[in-house]
Amino acid sequence: MKPISNIVWLQFLFVFSGHASVIEGKAPAYTGQTVQLLRYENYITYHVESVATSRIAPDGSFRFEWDPSTTDLFLLRIGTINAKLVVGKNSKYNVVFPELPKDKAFSIANVTMVELQFNKIDKANDINARLTDFNVCYEQFFADHLVEIASRRFQTQLDVFQADVKDRFAPCLPNAYFDHTLTYTFAQLQQLVTGNAGFQTTRKALFDAYIKNKPVQYRHMEYMRFLQDFYKGYFQSYIQKYGDKVLAYAINRNPNLAILDSALRRDDFLKNDQRLRELILIHSLTEAFHDQQFKQKQVIVLLDSIGKRGVFEENRSISRQVSHYLTRLSTGYPAPDFALTHSNGDTVKLSDFRGKHVYIDFWATWCKPCLEEMMMMKELQRKYHRQVEFISISIDKDPAAFEKFKTEHPEYKWTMLHFGGQFQLLRDYDIRALPSYFLVDEQGNLEQSPALRPSPSGTNKTIDATFHYIKFKQAPPKTKVGDRRNR
């Protein structure tokens, strides 16, 4: 799904579609900022994609109008603050995006959540009101039965909980999305219960109840969570049951989808459903990417093969997305480009430095380790500035703090930029801690990801040795004739 860039044109189109959904909102604490409407690209990587963006007006208002293909979970995001809501066709919502509570810290990992306030909502039948009500019941169930759940002996309590929830929502109008949420939330809980029956017997009962002959619900989070939990560690389980020769050959030595598909057909829980088998193969390859038994490059070859030649379009799309997600920060793959504004008004792009190595440093003025590393970068920049471009990107919330620091430190002569509120840049580089470093080669590909620091690491290595090697490769010392030794 491509980002929506022209809201007016979309609104014109939706007049004729008859399925437009509208979110009108107020965010008085964020006037002048951008609010994004996002959805999860898929429920394997949980990478988000942009549906639309809107500038928050001086009165705090914003508006989205679009045509969701199905009922789905969306996010409203302002900066690093997120709020969830479920939207289907012809949905109309009036919401308030609250200010971040003072006791919640700023998060560079983009996981800060707030609860939307809904105005004029049908509390009995609206999907969001119902989900909120159910979540309260769910959390109370966990609080009341924590000991039994921890011991995995809570079947009786779970049965009572399911009956109570069924009675509670029985008067509500039918809603397939909500019903599936209940079904697969209970399925996830059921997986935690240890009963008297054997493990395989329990798995078969779960399979028969929740997976067998059921359609694959790609766009339902709780269904996909249950499915991935059910097949978690699938390759390891397969190796324990059948041995590892087939998987090792079909992944590491000769990436071959046909052999893998044939191997998975041996499993009673996969043999009769080609769509499910292909999806679980994608899920299992995603796990295998982080398993040292399997070669990452070969895993990507297989995912790319499914992306091109998979039987089902939904699986082909997910496989392409997973492959991109896994390799987006892998060495040898293109570094995410960016365009940031320099203090002098010029636009600085990573691609501007093609043909030269680039050392990228994400930092903030309030980060003491960042400042300590930066003092060491001064000497590195002096020694290697002809071979390496140094770029420090401040993620300070207040640009004035960055500008003040730069003014006070004229000795730092490399390119220093502020991220300018481009939180997508932090997501592109998966910035979860500061400082974070990346080394980009002359072709724009990641050479070290993450890169070594200026100071010694746990292995007593620094980026200095890497820079020295780069310098040597570009201009190896000339050997004088008189210096040659007789052999």
PyMOL commands that set and color helices and strands:
alter all, ss='L'
color gray80, all
select helices_A, chain A and resi 7-17+28-30+127-144+146-150+155-169+176-192+199-210+221-230+234-242+245-253+257-264+274-288+296-309+313-327+350-353+368-384+399-408+423-428+463-474+481-483
alter helices_A, ss='H'
color red, helices_A
select strands_A, chain A and resi 21-26+34-40+48-55+61-66+72-78+81-87+92-96+112-113+117-119+339-341+347-349+357-363+388-394+415-418+436-440+446-448
alter strands_A, ss='S'
color yellow, strands_A
deselect
rebuild
show_as cartoon
